[in-house]
Amino acid sequence: MAIDRVLSSDSKGQAEEQFNSALRPQSLAECVGQSNVKEKLSIAIQAARQRGEPLEHLLFYGPPGLGKTTLAHVIANEMGANIRVTSGPAITKQGDLMGLLSNINTGDVLFIDEIHRLSAPVEEFIYPAMEDFKVDFTVDSGMHAKTINFPLKRFTLIGATTRAGLLSAPLRGRFGMLHHLEFYNIDELTDILRRSAGLLELKSHDGTLEMVAGRSRGTPRVANRLLKRVRDYAQVKGSGVLTTEIVENALKMEQIDHLGLDELDRNFLRVLANVYDGGPAGIEALAATLGEESDTLEDVVEPYLLQIGFVRRTKRGREITPVACKHLGLKVKSTKKQGESMLFEE
């Protein structure tokens, strides 16, 4: 199933988060990549510290695995503040949020991951907390119900979302700064892996970290996960040192090619080429053929294939590109009637 994919940019749970936490940078200076975002954050943090005020509310948005949680922890460290971490699905009612807000001190950071998944009542409850640092909390119910106006200490709310389009306009408008995180290039990922390898006391030959970076789909979380797999392989099958042969064999075992495609990616492209004659094909039809959820294909498989130009989305559905066919050695037979435009025209 896609949930077990090595190349998935979603978190694999608490064990992986603990591993990543140990590799997490502690300051903006240690962070690699996202130079534009870092520069803006550095100025905002410096200005807030000079004024002795908490930082204004921030929203990070972009694909999973690019460092939204890491940046939230870095901001808290730079501001000398405590951070409380939660997620949208974990806050099911107003009382859950009230428990968090009532324990926050001046300048503290409240980080809400997947903030687009907050329920409507909780979202409306958080508006006055963000704007006026107070909330109206209802206790009891029925004829005994009463509303208490509860003042809060000034805090910084940092939201993170992979789907900024699902955020309501009122919530988005209450954030003072909005930052979009981009995919990382190979040089940036190599620097991240070099830092991670140093913290893990892992020795590597020249060029081996670049090989891992090139197959990490522009995502630091994937890069660190692959480094962990390669380290295990080197420990068992080699001397514990990353050599070219060790890295190639480890990635071959994981069925990851030099462009960072795994078996699910290749199956997606093969079905599109062989079953649907190169497309266009609807995502529901592709999902049914592959035996996967359509959300999995849209959120996990498609973004990278679109990014590297292997698939294009049209109004009629998905189409495979000549570049993808060349990479996989596929030939697309056309079923177009005479007079219709060909998918791949000479």
Contacts in CASP RR format, 6 or more apart in sequence:
PFRMAT RR
TARGET T0000
AUTHOR 0000-0000-0000
METHOD contacts of the structure
MODEL  1
MAIDRVLSSDSKGQAEEQFNSALRPQSLAECVGQSNVKEKLSIAIQAARQ
RGEPLEHLLFYGPPGLGKTTLAHVIANEMGANIRVTSGPAITKQGDLMGL
LSNINTGDVLFIDEIHRLSAPVEEFIYPAMEDFKVDFTVDSGMHAKTINF
PLKRFTLIGATTRAGLLSAPLRGRFGMLHHLEFYNIDELTDILRRSAGLL
ELKSHDGTLEMVAGRSRGTPRVANRLLKRVRDYAQVKGSGVLTTEIVENA
LKMEQIDHLGLDELDRNFLRVLANVYDGGPAGIEALAATLGEESDTLEDV
VEPYLLQIGFVRRTKRGREITPVACKHLGLKVKSTKKQGESMLFEE
1 292 0 8 1.000
2 8 0 8 1.000
2 264 0 8 1.000
2 292 0 8 1.000
2 293 0 8 1.000
2 296 0 8 1.000
2 300 0 8 1.000
2 301 0 8 1.000
5 262 0 8 1.000
5 264 0 8 1.000
5 300 0 8 1.000
6 222 0 8 1.000
6 225 0 8 1.000
6 226 0 8 1.000
6 229 0 8 1.000
6 254 0 8 1.000
6 256 0 8 1.000
6 262 0 8 1.000
7 217 0 8 1.000
7 222 0 8 1.000
7 256 0 8 1.000
7 260 0 8 1.000
7 262 0 8 1.000
7 265 0 8 1.000
8 222 0 8 1.000
8 300 0 8 1.000
9 63 0 8 1.000
9 64 0 8 1.000
9 65 0 8 1.000
9 66 0 8 1.000
9 217 0 8 1.000
9 219 0 8 1.000
9 221 0 8 1.000
9 222 0 8 1.000
9 300 0 8 1.000
10 64 0 8 1.000
10 65 0 8 1.000
10 300 0 8 1.000
11 17 0 8 1.000
11 64 0 8 1.000
11 65 0 8 1.000
11 221 0 8 1.000
12 225 0 8 1.000
16 225 0 8 1.000
19 224 0 8 1.000
19 228 0 8 1.000
20 70 0 8 1.000
20 221 0 8 1.000
20 224 0 8 1.000
22 199 0 8 1.000
23 195 0 8 1.000
23 196 0 8 1.000
23 199 0 8 1.000
23 200 0 8 1.000
23 224 0 8 1.000
24 70 0 8 1.000
24 73 0 8 1.000
25 31 0 8 1.000
25 32 0 8 1.000
25 70 0 8 1.000
25 74 0 8 1.000
25 195 0 8 1.000
26 73 0 8 1.000
26 74 0 8 1.000
26 77 0 8 1.000
27 74 0 8 1.000
27 77 0 8 1.000
27 78 0 8 1.000
28 38 0 8 1.000
28 41 0 8 1.000
28 42 0 8 1.000
28 45 0 8 1.000
28 74 0 8 1.000
28 78 0 8 1.000
30 74 0 8 1.000
30 195 0 8 1.000
31 38 0 8 1.000
31 70 0 8 1.000
31 71 0 8 1.000
31 74 0 8 1.000
32 184 0 8 1.000
32 188 0 8 1.000
32 191 0 8 1.000
32 192 0 8 1.000
32 195 0 8 1.000
33 184 0 8 1.000
33 188 0 8 1.000
34 66 0 8 1.000
34 71 0 8 1.000
34 181 0 8 1.000
34 182 0 8 1.000
37 71 0 8 1.000
37 179 0 8 1.000
37 180 0 8 1.000
37 181 0 8 1.000
40 177 0 8 1.000
40 179 0 8 1.000
41 71 0 8 1.000
41 75 0 8 1.000
41 179 0 8 1.000
44 55 0 8 1.000
44 56 0 8 1.000
44 177 0 8 1.000
45 55 0 8 1.000
45 75 0 8 1.000
45 78 0 8 1.000
45 79 0 8 1.000
48 54 0 8 1.000
48 55 0 8 1.000
48 56 0 8 1.000
48 79 0 8 1.000
49 79 0 8 1.000
53 154 0 8 1.000
54 79 0 8 1.000
54 81 0 8 1.000
54 106 0 8 1.000
54 107 0 8 1.000
54 108 0 8 1.000
54 154 0 8 1.000
54 155 0 8 1.000
54 156 0 8 1.000
55 75 0 8 1.000
55 79 0 8 1.000
55 107 0 8 1.000
55 109 0 8 1.000
55 156 0 8 1.000
56 156 0 8 1.000
56 175 0 8 1.000
56 176 0 8 1.000
56 177 0 8 1.000
57 130 0 8 1.000
57 156 0 8 1.000
57 157 0 8 1.000
57 158 0 8 1.000
57 159 0 8 1.000
57 174 0 8 1.000
57 175 0 8 1.000
57 176 0 8 1.000
57 177 0 8 1.000
58 75 0 8 1.000
58 156 0 8 1.000
58 157 0 8 1.000
58 158 0 8 1.000
58 159 0 8 1.000
58 175 0 8 1.000
58 176 0 8 1.000
58 177 0 8 1.000
58 178 0 8 1.000
58 179 0 8 1.000
59 115 0 8 1.000
59 158 0 8 1.000
59 159 0 8 1.000
59 160 0 8 1.000
59 161 0 8 1.000
59 164 0 8 1.000
59 167 0 8 1.000
59 172 0 8 1.000
59 175 0 8 1.000
59 176 0 8 1.000
59 177 0 8 1.000
59 178 0 8 1.000
59 179 0 8 1.000
60 67 0 8 1.000
60 68 0 8 1.000
60 71 0 8 1.000
60 72 0 8 1.000
60 158 0 8 1.000
60 159 0 8 1.000
60 160 0 8 1.000
60 161 0 8 1.000
60 179 0 8 1.000
60 181 0 8 1.000
61 68 0 8 1.000
61 160 0 8 1.000
61 161 0 8 1.000
61 162 0 8 1.000
61 163 0 8 1.000
61 164 0 8 1.000
61 178 0 8 1.000
61 179 0 8 1.000
61 180 0 8 1.000
61 181 0 8 1.000
62 68 0 8 1.000
62 161 0 8 1.000
62 162 0 8 1.000
62 164 0 8 1.000
62 180 0 8 1.000
62 181 0 8 1.000
63 162 0 8 1.000
63 181 0 8 1.000
63 183 0 8 1.000
63 219 0 8 1.000
63 303 0 8 1.000
64 162 0 8 1.000
64 219 0 8 1.000
64 221 0 8 1.000
65 219 0 8 1.000
65 220 0 8 1.000
65 221 0 8 1.000
65 222 0 8 1.000
66 181 0 8 1.000
66 182 0 8 1.000
66 183 0 8 1.000
66 184 0 8 1.000
66 219 0 8 1.000
66 220 0 8 1.000
66 221 0 8 1.000
67 181 0 8 1.000
67 220 0 8 1.000
67 221 0 8 1.000
68 113 0 8 1.000
68 159 0 8 1.000
68 160 0 8 1.000
68 181 0 8 1.000
69 85 0 8 1.000
69 111 0 8 1.000
69 113 0 8 1.000
69 160 0 8 1.000
71 181 0 8 1.000
72 83 0 8 1.000
72 85 0 8 1.000
72 109 0 8 1.000
72 111 0 8 1.000
72 158 0 8 1.000
72 159 0 8 1.000
72 160 0 8 1.000
73 83 0 8 1.000
73 111 0 8 1.000
75 109 0 8 1.000
75 156 0 8 1.000
75 158 0 8 1.000
76 82 0 8 1.000
76 83 0 8 1.000
76 108 0 8 1.000
76 109 0 8 1.000
76 111 0 8 1.000
79 107 0 8 1.000
79 109 0 8 1.000
79 156 0 8 1.000
81 107 0 8 1.000
81 108 0 8 1.000
81 109 0 8 1.000
81 156 0 8 1.000
82 105 0 8 1.000
82 108 0 8 1.000
82 109 0 8 1.000
83 108 0 8 1.000
83 109 0 8 1.000
83 110 0 8 1.000
83 111 0 8 1.000
84 100 0 8 1.000
84 103 0 8 1.000
84 104 0 8 1.000
84 108 0 8 1.000
84 109 0 8 1.000
84 110 0 8 1.000
84 111 0 8 1.000
85 111 0 8 1.000
85 113 0 8 1.000
86 100 0 8 1.000
86 110 0 8 1.000
86 111 0 8 1.000
86 112 0 8 1.000
86 113 0 8 1.000
87 112 0 8 1.000
87 113 0 8 1.000
87 114 0 8 1.000
87 117 0 8 1.000
88 112 0 8 1.000
88 113 0 8 1.000
88 114 0 8 1.000
88 115 0 8 1.000
88 117 0 8 1.000
88 118 0 8 1.000
88 122 0 8 1.000
89 114 0 8 1.000
89 117 0 8 1.000
90 96 0 8 1.000
91 97 0 8 1.000
91 100 0 8 1.000
91 112 0 8 1.000
91 118 0 8 1.000
91 119 0 8 1.000
91 122 0 8 1.000
92 119 0 8 1.000
92 122 0 8 1.000
93 119 0 8 1.000
93 121 0 8 1.000
93 122 0 8 1.000
94 121 0 8 1.000
94 122 0 8 1.000
94 125 0 8 1.000
94 137 0 8 1.000
94 138 0 8 1.000
95 137 0 8 1.000
96 122 0 8 1.000
97 122 0 8 1.000
97 125 0 8 1.000
97 126 0 8 1.000
97 129 0 8 1.000
98 125 0 8 1.000
98 135 0 8 1.000
98 137 0 8 1.000
98 150 0 8 1.000
100 110 0 8 1.000
101 110 0 8 1.000
101 129 0 8 1.000
101 135 0 8 1.000
101 152 0 8 1.000
101 155 0 8 1.000
102 150 0 8 1.000
102 152 0 8 1.000
104 110 0 8 1.000
104 152 0 8 1.000
104 153 0 8 1.000
104 155 0 8 1.000
105 153 0 8 1.000
105 155 0 8 1.000
106 153 0 8 1.000
106 154 0 8 1.000
106 155 0 8 1.000
107 153 0 8 1.000
107 154 0 8 1.000
107 155 0 8 1.000
107 156 0 8 1.000
108 153 0 8 1.000
108 155 0 8 1.000
108 156 0 8 1.000
109 155 0 8 1.000
109 156 0 8 1.000
109 157 0 8 1.000
109 158 0 8 1.000
110 155 0 8 1.000
110 156 0 8 1.000
110 157 0 8 1.000
110 158 0 8 1.000
111 158 0 8 1.000
111 159 0 8 1.000
111 160 0 8 1.000
112 118 0 8 1.000
112 157 0 8 1.000
112 158 0 8 1.000
112 159 0 8 1.000
112 160 0 8 1.000
113 159 0 8 1.000
113 160 0 8 1.000
114 160 0 8 1.000
114 161 0 8 1.000
114 162 0 8 1.000
115 159 0 8 1.000
115 160 0 8 1.000
115 161 0 8 1.000
115 167 0 8 1.000
115 171 0 8 1.000
116 161 0 8 1.000
116 162 0 8 1.000
116 163 0 8 1.000
116 164 0 8 1.000
116 165 0 8 1.000
116 166 0 8 1.000
116 167 0 8 1.000
118 126 0 8 1.000
118 171 0 8 1.000
123 168 0 8 1.000
123 171 0 8 1.000
125 135 0 8 1.000
126 157 0 8 1.000
126 171 0 8 1.000
127 170 0 8 1.000
127 171 0 8 1.000
127 174 0 8 1.000
128 134 0 8 1.000
128 135 0 8 1.000
128 136 0 8 1.000
129 135 0 8 1.000
129 152 0 8 1.000
129 157 0 8 1.000
130 157 0 8 1.000
130 174 0 8 1.000
131 174 0 8 1.000
133 151 0 8 1.000
133 152 0 8 1.000
133 153 0 8 1.000
133 154 0 8 1.000
133 155 0 8 1.000
134 149 0 8 1.000
134 150 0 8 1.000
134 151 0 8 1.000
134 152 0 8 1.000
135 149 0 8 1.000
135 150 0 8 1.000
135 152 0 8 1.000
136 147 0 8 1.000
136 148 0 8 1.000
136 149 0 8 1.000
136 150 0 8 1.000
137 147 0 8 1.000
137 148 0 8 1.000
137 150 0 8 1.000
138 145 0 8 1.000
138 146 0 8 1.000
138 147 0 8 1.000
138 148 0 8 1.000
139 145 0 8 1.000
139 146 0 8 1.000
139 147 0 8 1.000
139 148 0 8 1.000
140 146 0 8 1.000
157 175 0 8 1.000
159 175 0 8 1.000
161 167 0 8 1.000
162 299 0 8 1.000
164 172 0 8 1.000
164 180 0 8 1.000
172 178 0 8 1.000
183 217 0 8 1.000
183 218 0 8 1.000
183 219 0 8 1.000
183 307 0 8 1.000
184 192 0 8 1.000
184 218 0 8 1.000
184 219 0 8 1.000
184 220 0 8 1.000
185 218 0 8 1.000
186 210 0 8 1.000
186 213 0 8 1.000
186 214 0 8 1.000
186 218 0 8 1.000
187 213 0 8 1.000
189 213 0 8 1.000
189 214 0 8 1.000
189 216 0 8 1.000
189 218 0 8 1.000
189 220 0 8 1.000
189 223 0 8 1.000
190 209 0 8 1.000
190 210 0 8 1.000
190 213 0 8 1.000
192 213 0 8 1.000
192 220 0 8 1.000
192 223 0 8 1.000
192 224 0 8 1.000
193 209 0 8 1.000
193 212 0 8 1.000
193 213 0 8 1.000
193 223 0 8 1.000
193 224 0 8 1.000
193 227 0 8 1.000
194 209 0 8 1.000
196 223 0 8 1.000
196 224 0 8 1.000
196 227 0 8 1.000
197 203 0 8 1.000
197 204 0 8 1.000
197 209 0 8 1.000
197 227 0 8 1.000
197 242 0 8 1.000
200 227 0 8 1.000
200 231 0 8 1.000
202 227 0 8 1.000
202 231 0 8 1.000
202 234 0 8 1.000
202 240 0 8 1.000
202 242 0 8 1.000
203 240 0 8 1.000
203 241 0 8 1.000
203 242 0 8 1.000
204 241 0 8 1.000
204 242 0 8 1.000
205 241 0 8 1.000
205 242 0 8 1.000
205 243 0 8 1.000
205 244 0 8 1.000
207 244 0 8 1.000
208 242 0 8 1.000
208 243 0 8 1.000
208 244 0 8 1.000
208 246 0 8 1.000
208 247 0 8 1.000
209 227 0 8 1.000
209 242 0 8 1.000
211 244 0 8 1.000
211 247 0 8 1.000
211 248 0 8 1.000
211 251 0 8 1.000
212 223 0 8 1.000
212 226 0 8 1.000
212 227 0 8 1.000
212 230 0 8 1.000
212 247 0 8 1.000
212 251 0 8 1.000
213 223 0 8 1.000
214 258 0 8 1.000
214 260 0 8 1.000
215 226 0 8 1.000
215 251 0 8 1.000
215 256 0 8 1.000
215 257 0 8 1.000
215 258 0 8 1.000
215 259 0 8 1.000
215 260 0 8 1.000
216 222 0 8 1.000
216 223 0 8 1.000
216 226 0 8 1.000
216 260 0 8 1.000
217 260 0 8 1.000
217 304 0 8 1.000
226 251 0 8 1.000
226 254 0 8 1.000
226 256 0 8 1.000
229 250 0 8 1.000
229 254 0 8 1.000
230 242 0 8 1.000
230 246 0 8 1.000
230 247 0 8 1.000
230 250 0 8 1.000
230 251 0 8 1.000
231 240 0 8 1.000
231 242 0 8 1.000
233 246 0 8 1.000
233 249 0 8 1.000
233 250 0 8 1.000
233 253 0 8 1.000
234 240 0 8 1.000
234 241 0 8 1.000
234 242 0 8 1.000
234 243 0 8 1.000
234 246 0 8 1.000
234 250 0 8 1.000
237 246 0 8 1.000
237 249 0 8 1.000
237 250 0 8 1.000
238 246 0 8 1.000
240 246 0 8 1.000
254 262 0 8 1.000
255 262 0 8 1.000
255 263 0 8 1.000
256 262 0 8 1.000
257 266 0 8 1.000
259 308 0 8 1.000
259 327 0 8 1.000
260 304 0 8 1.000
261 327 0 8 1.000
264 290 0 8 1.000
264 292 0 8 1.000
264 300 0 8 1.000
264 301 0 8 1.000
265 301 0 8 1.000
265 304 0 8 1.000
265 305 0 8 1.000
266 328 0 8 1.000
267 290 0 8 1.000
268 286 0 8 1.000
268 290 0 8 1.000
268 297 0 8 1.000
268 301 0 8 1.000
268 302 0 8 1.000
268 305 0 8 1.000
268 311 0 8 1.000
269 305 0 8 1.000
269 310 0 8 1.000
269 311 0 8 1.000
269 320 0 8 1.000
269 324 0 8 1.000
269 328 0 8 1.000
269 330 0 8 1.000
270 328 0 8 1.000
270 330 0 8 1.000
271 286 0 8 1.000
271 289 0 8 1.000
271 290 0 8 1.000
272 278 0 8 1.000
272 279 0 8 1.000
272 281 0 8 1.000
272 286 0 8 1.000
272 311 0 8 1.000
272 318 0 8 1.000
272 319 0 8 1.000
272 320 0 8 1.000
273 320 0 8 1.000
273 324 0 8 1.000
273 325 0 8 1.000
273 328 0 8 1.000
273 330 0 8 1.000
273 331 0 8 1.000
273 332 0 8 1.000
274 330 0 8 1.000
275 281 0 8 1.000
275 289 0 8 1.000
276 285 0 8 1.000
276 286 0 8 1.000
277 332 0 8 1.000
277 333 0 8 1.000
277 334 0 8 1.000
277 335 0 8 1.000
277 343 0 8 1.000
278 319 0 8 1.000
278 320 0 8 1.000
278 332 0 8 1.000
278 343 0 8 1.000
279 317 0 8 1.000
279 318 0 8 1.000
279 319 0 8 1.000
279 320 0 8 1.000
279 343 0 8 1.000
280 314 0 8 1.000
280 316 0 8 1.000
280 317 0 8 1.000
280 318 0 8 1.000
280 319 0 8 1.000
281 317 0 8 1.000
281 318 0 8 1.000
281 319 0 8 1.000
282 316 0 8 1.000
282 317 0 8 1.000
282 318 0 8 1.000
283 294 0 8 1.000
283 297 0 8 1.000
283 298 0 8 1.000
283 302 0 8 1.000
283 317 0 8 1.000
283 318 0 8 1.000
284 294 0 8 1.000
286 294 0 8 1.000
286 297 0 8 1.000
286 318 0 8 1.000
287 293 0 8 1.000
287 294 0 8 1.000
287 296 0 8 1.000
287 297 0 8 1.000
290 297 0 8 1.000
302 311 0 8 1.000
302 313 0 8 1.000
302 318 0 8 1.000
305 311 0 8 1.000
305 324 0 8 1.000
306 312 0 8 1.000
306 313 0 8 1.000
309 321 0 8 1.000
309 323 0 8 1.000
309 324 0 8 1.000
310 320 0 8 1.000
310 321 0 8 1.000
310 323 0 8 1.000
310 324 0 8 1.000
310 327 0 8 1.000
311 318 0 8 1.000
311 319 0 8 1.000
311 320 0 8 1.000
311 321 0 8 1.000
311 324 0 8 1.000
312 318 0 8 1.000
312 319 0 8 1.000
312 321 0 8 1.000
313 319 0 8 1.000
319 343 0 8 1.000
320 330 0 8 1.000
320 332 0 8 1.000
322 344 0 8 1.000
324 330 0 8 1.000
325 331 0 8 1.000
325 332 0 8 1.000
325 344 0 8 1.000
332 343 0 8 1.000
332 344 0 8 1.000
334 342 0 8 1.000
334 343 0 8 1.000
334 344 0 8 1.000
336 342 0 8 1.000
336 343 0 8 1.000
END
